[in-house]
Amino acid sequence: MTTPLSATAVGKRYRTRWAIRDCSFTVPEGKVVALVGPNGAGKSTLLRMAAGLVRPTTGELTIFGTPSRNRIHPDVSFLAQNRPLYRDLTVSELMRVCAAMNDRWSTDRVREVLGLLGGVDLDAKVRTLSGGAVTQVAIAMALGRLPRLLLLDEPLSDLDPLARDETLRIIMTEVAERGTTVVMSSHVLSDLREVCDHLLLVDEGRVQLDGDIEEVLARHRILVGPVAEESTVEGTLVSATRTQRQSSLLMRDAGPVPQGWAGTEPDLDSLVMGYLRASRERSPTTPRRR
């Protein structure tokens, strides 16, 4: 089995600023990966490097075992956040242009996806479409390449709730029927939780978490108890919120729950927020060991 996407000590520097630094991870085949992090964390840069549009400054990215060489891999489709389509073409004309530009292309698949997404007018010029409709067209074009790896940068941002649900259903069908691997960035964690089974959390240009969501959640606990008894808690402290009397601790690999404390498994939202909060509150960002 060939790994769809892997990174080894990858970094990207723009003049004196590092957008991504020392990132290493592996994306399993057939998974839907949630790429999460705050604005400016490096998510878009990471996706653009994976798509072959940006060359890493350090390290190496491989796509299905082949090093990324500053060009898009034939088995990859990338939907950029700015939806770069030819705005003066009609949707039908855009399909013909894409067919001419891609060795592997399915106009039938594009028409099928657009039909499922509410029936975009194929004779309308792209520039006359709403932001949501442009996103739908862009997603359909990305799927028209029949990718084995689909990279989506904020694919849900312009969609209303119904269109968002329809889009997620199409993505899940793509995974189930075609075995496509999907890496999807989004700020809507609740939507990601419904469809994603692998988590890649990036903050300050570095990977903070990487693993199957269920396994990552199972390794963490939220412990609530008296501030004065924090020393009885065992494990790696990720982040904490405190009042005068009570502490709420996000712990990794926690020991037995001490007497007087309550422990629960976090959901995806609280896990991600805990790691992002920690990165803002301390330096260096490595969790403290109790």
Secondary structure, 3 states (H helix, E strand, C coil): CCCCEEEEEEEEEECCEEEEEEEEEEECCCCEEEEECCCCCCHHHHHHHHCCCCCCCEEEEEECCEECCCCCCCCEEEECCCCCCCCCCEHHHHHHHHHHHCCCCCHHHHHHHHHHCCCCCCCCEHHHCCHHHHHHHHHHHHHHCCCCEEEEECCCCCCCHHHHHHHHHHHHHHHHHHCCEEEEECCCHHHHHHHCCEEEEEECCEEEEEEEHHHHHHCEEEEEEEHHHHHHCCCEEEEEEECCCEEEEEEECCCCCCCCCEEECCCHHHHHHHHHHHHHHCCCCCCEEC
